[in-house]
Amino acid sequence: MGEFDNNITSEMVKQANGILTEVKKAVFGKDEIVCKVLMAILAKGHILIDDIPGVGKTTMAMAFAEAMGLKENRMQFTPDVLPSDVTGFSMFNRETNKFEYKQGAVMCNLFLADEINRTSPKTQSALLQVMEEGRVSVDGVTRNVPKPFIVIATQNPTGSIGTQKLPESQLDRFMIKVTMGYPEMKNEVAIMKGRQTDLMGAISEAVTENELMQLQAAVHGIYVDDSIYEYVATISKATRNDSDIQLGVSPRGSLAMIAMAKS
């Protein structure tokens, strides 16, 4: 720890390591990926996991929810999912003669969007506001989602049957994109053996919601020298001027790089 990072206590480090320990009870041999996902969570970012079906994307997301004591909702994104399924909708109550808001799946702490690139662009765009601002607007009324709020989305590789590319505006809302990859042989054996038991039941709550938000606040408060800001800005500018790169890093990408560095 540097002299400016005294807002990070040994207890916080212990809590972060505790989250990793619990998640690894259900996710075998993917320590680097698990660390990156936790870094993004502590940086208040959203995570996109891009990989073929069956490599443990959903398991990892659910393991994080269990380890952090978060209320999680999982939605399978199919072509018939509507924006109102995500954000909620207003329904008329004949007894009260008023419209009442019915919560959508996004009203939770950890929203698992499974196979996000299988649904329509209109439904994908329903996530744009909530991922950026932490709130949804339905019939002119804006409502905040619970805090902390994290989106972990999974997608199958582009070209798989029934998939379509996520628009740049959607991709830009994710702090990181990771790939699980196939497990090594010994880890695959451990996965098969683990299926004989309740892996999720073995995960204990390492932190509470409030403790997670305290960790996020501490990470946000870490000092960054001006030279680092200039270094990141230089990298971003280079991507915009490189003829081999079709679309350079946006200012949101620069912010994400700083946030991940702090984390």
N, C-alpha and C positions, 0 to 999 in steps of 0.2 A: 504493500500500500504506500502511496505517496503522501507527502506532507499535507496535501490538500484533500485527501480522501478520508478524513477522520470521521465522516458521517457513516462510513461502512464499519460496523462493529464485528467482533469475532463471532457474536451470536448470529448475525446475519449471514456470515460465511457458512456457519454450521447449518443454518436453515436451508440455504441454497444447496449445499451438499446433501442434505437430508432428502430434498426433492429428487435429486439425481439418483440417490440410492433406492428410493421407492419405485421410481419409474423403471429402473433397470431390472426390477423383479419380474416385469412383464415384457420388456424389450431386450432381447439378447444380442450382444455383439455389435451394437450400434451406438457406442458411447459418444463418438464425435457428433453424430446427428442429434442425440439427446441433449448434449451440451449446447449446441447451436440453437435448438428450439427453446431451451430454458433462457438463453441469452436474449432471444427475441421477446420472450414473455416479460422478462425483467425490464426490457427496454420499451415496454408497452406497445409492442409491434404485433403484427399478424403473420401467420406462417402458411405457406403454400407447399404441400408435399406432392411432388410430381413423380409418379412411378406406376408400374404395372399393378394390376390387382393381386392381392394375396401376399404382399410382403410386409404387412404389419402397420400400415399407415394409420388405420382407425384404432388399432390397439394402442399405439403410442399416444394418440390424442386423448383417449379415454384414461390411460394411465396417468397422464398429467392432471387431468381433472380430479382423479381420485387422490393423488398425492398432495394437491393444493386445496382440497376441500371445497371445490367449486361446483356450483350448479351447472350442469352441462345439458345441452340439447343437441341431438343429432338429427340432421335432415338429409335424406337421400335425394340428391338433385336429379330428377328425371325430367323428360321433356314436358310433362304435364304439371309441374310445380309452378304455382303462380306467385307473383310478387307479394300478394297479401298473405300467403302461407309463411313468408319470411318475416314481414314487418307487422302483420296483424291487420285487422279490418274493423269497421264499425257495423254493428248489427242493431236493428230497431227492436226495442223491447216494448211490446204492446202493454205490459202492465204499468210501466212508468212513462210511456209515451215519449221516450227519449232513445237516442242512439247510444249504444254502449260499446266501448272498445274491447275487442277480443284480442288478447296477446298473440303475437306471432312467435315462431320458434326462436327468433333472435333475442328474445327477452330472457337472457340468462347470462352467466359469467363466461362460460366457454362454449362457443357455438361451433360445432363440428359440421362443416359443409362437405358432405361426402360426394365425390365425383362431380365437382362443381361445373366442369366443362361439358356435362351432358344435358344441362338445362338451357333454356332460351336466354339470349342476351338481355331481354327485358327483365327476367327474374334475377340474373346476375347483377344487373344494375341496381336492384333493390338493396344490395349490400353496400353500395358505394358510400352513401351518407353515414350509415351506422359505423362503418369501418374507419372513416375519417373523423367523425364528430362524436361518436358514441351516443347517437340518438336517432330516432325514426320520426318521420312525419306522415301521419295518416289523416286524410280529410282536413288538412289545414292545421292540425294539432300536432305539436312536437313533443315527444316523450323521450326521456333519457333511459338508456339501458342500464342494468345494474353494473356496479363497479366492484372489482376489476372486470374488464371486458376484453376477451381475446377470441379471434377467429382462427381456427385451424381448418384449412380447406385441403382436400385431396383432389387430385385430378389424374386421369389416365393419360398416357402420352398422346399427343396430337396425332391423329391418323387412326386411332383405335375406333372401332365401330361405334357410331352414335355420339362422337365427340366433336367439338368445335373449339377454335382458339378463343382464349379469353381476350377481351379488348385491352389495349394498353392502359386505359384508365382504371381497369379492374386490377391488372397486374401491379400497377404502381402503388396500390394500397397495401400490398404485402411487403413486409420488411425483408423477408428472406424467402428463397425457394430452395428446398433441399430434396435430395433423392435418397431413398432408403437402400435400394440395391438388393441383390440376392444375399442371403446369409452364407457364412462359411459353413462347412459341413458339420463341425462340432456344435455350432449354434443352431443349425437346423434340427439336429438331433435333440437339443435342449428344448426347442420349440415344440417338437412332437411329443416329448415327454411331458412338457408343461401343460399340454392340452388335456392331460388326464386329471388335472387339478384346476381349481379356480384361481387363476393368476390374479385377477382383479381383486379377489377377496383377500389376497396376501398383501395388498398395498395398503399402507397406513397413511393417515393424513400427516404430512410433514409440517405444513404451515396452514394457518387459517387465512380467510379472505383479507382480514386487516393486516396480518403479518406480510402477506404478499404485496399489498399496496405500500406498506412501509419499505419493503425491499425495492419496489419500483421507484419510490420517492428518493431513496438513498442513491440509487443508480443515477437518477436524473440530476442529482445535485453534485455529482463528481466533477471536479475542475478539469477543464480542457484548455490547454494553452493556445494562444493565437496561432502559433506555428502549425499546430495540428489542424485547425480550421482551414488555414491556407493550403496545407498539404492535400486535404480532402477536396477542396475547391479546385485545386490543380488537376487532380485525378478526374473529377467530373467534367471539367472543361476539355480535357484530352479526349474523353469518350465522345464528346459532341463534335470534335473536329477531325476525328479519325474516319477516313473514307471506308474502312472495313467494318465500321459499326453503323448499322442502319438507324438506330435510335439511341441517342446518348442518355446518360444519367440525368434525371430531372432534379430540381432542387429538393424534392421530397426524398430522392435517393441519397443526396448528400446528408440530409438530416438523419436518415436511417443509418448511414455509415458511422456517423458520430455516436448515435445512440447505441449501436452494437459495440463500438469501441469502448464506451463507458461500461457497458454490461460485462 
